[in-house]
Amino acid sequence: MGDYFSNGEAHAYALPNRGPLEFTEGGDVHPDILDAYWRYGFYVLEGVVDTREVERLLADFESAMARAPTHEGAELDAQGRPAIDQEFERATFQFARPLSDPMGATDTAGGRYPVKMTEFEAPPNAPEQVVLQISGSLQMMDANLTLYGHPGLLRVAEAINGPDFVPFTDAVWVKPARYGAAVSWHQDGMTHWDNPGLDAGTHGFNFMAQLYPTNPMNALWIVPESHDVGKADIKRLIAENGGSDLLPGAVPLLCAAGDVAVCSRQMLHCSFPNRSAHPRVTYVFGFHRRASVEGVRGLDFRAKEPIVYDHERIHGRSRIIQLAIDARQQSYPDETPYVYQPLAEEADSLRWSLRTRETVLKDYNQLDLII
Ligand SMILES: O=C(O)CCC(=O)C(=O)O
């Protein structure tokens, strides 16, 4: 019998929820993919991002990291230049102590991380802090923006959330080899748990695109089928597991570089401190059903106050989908671009250019739609 990590690995590969992104002759996302996604709450789309695109993502990631602030709250990068996030209102590098759990058992995100994961002592010579998350990433890495406009992925978003789907937020999670910090057990959804109309898709889903192959030690861990049973009582689950954060039934999200997982935001998930010798970098970008967002109370980031997400607000944030489609078309002219119906008539005013980088993309994440 193996340990938690190797058992989880075997269980993950035994699930029938991975394979290439396939479409029917009529152009729909293959129903087997959607059936498995709705059943298990996640699906690994293998090889969606080809090697050339992975290389572009890597080049942009490395250049953003070279311009990262040196530590939490720093204004300069390691070479003494203004750090890349200084240009933006809300682009942040979240740092953490190596192998720690910075969010567990804190008030972060409305207290959605109720337990502290097991933390480990950092190896000798470890840095004081490591990057854990980069938010507002589409404006810092053009390859991240063009990934956002990926036609196959946007067809998946349409199949799951309907043709009038709307954006959520996006971030890059960074788990450096031997040092990466934990993200405690949680579910992402915040708004609709008590809504009588709650179903398996109410809080939308995230794409999780991988820059490097993942392994059981550095991967995200997920409890399959937990997206369709309502709000989990995480403290009770841990107590019933003898206080251990190695929750039974969970599996690692095992991917190759260029694989993109589709994960329900209602899934119970976490990541452990990365004690492996391999880094993980995951581009997370999510989408919702319009009906879960429009007329719903959310947060205004600029005013730092609650607001109701109305049509104008949703339209403002959705422009980034159209901009990304055009940016992608300019980078990959041989692809057939996705037609995003809500913005199709505005496509001409949302061409990707130096001007729209300033007028549309800059500070786009102030309009994130968080539910
Ligand atoms: O990738 C990770 O380790 C954490 C990601 C996560 O929890 C999320 O996107 O909600």
The ligand as a MOL file (V3000), in Angstrom:
LIG
                    3D

  0  0  0     0  0            999 V3000
M  V30 BEGIN CTAB
M  V30 COUNTS 10 9 0 0 0
M  V30 BEGIN ATOM
M  V30 1 O -3.2150 26.4730 -7.4420 0
M  V30 2 C -3.3060 26.5100 -6.2160 0
M  V30 3 O -2.4740 25.9910 -5.4880 0
M  V30 4 C -4.4660 27.1770 -5.5780 0
M  V30 5 C -5.5190 27.5860 -6.5500 0
M  V30 6 C -6.8090 27.8740 -5.9110 0
M  V30 7 O -7.0770 27.5280 -4.8000 0
M  V30 8 C -7.8370 28.5880 -6.6570 0
M  V30 9 O -7.6030 29.0320 -7.7880 0
M  V30 10 O -8.9410 28.7440 -6.0850 0
M  V30 END ATOM
M  V30 BEGIN BOND
M  V30 1 2 1 2
M  V30 2 1 2 3
M  V30 3 1 2 4
M  V30 4 1 4 5
M  V30 5 1 5 6
M  V30 6 2 6 7
M  V30 7 1 6 8
M  V30 8 2 8 9
M  V30 9 1 8 10
M  V30 END BOND
M  V30 END CTAB
M  END
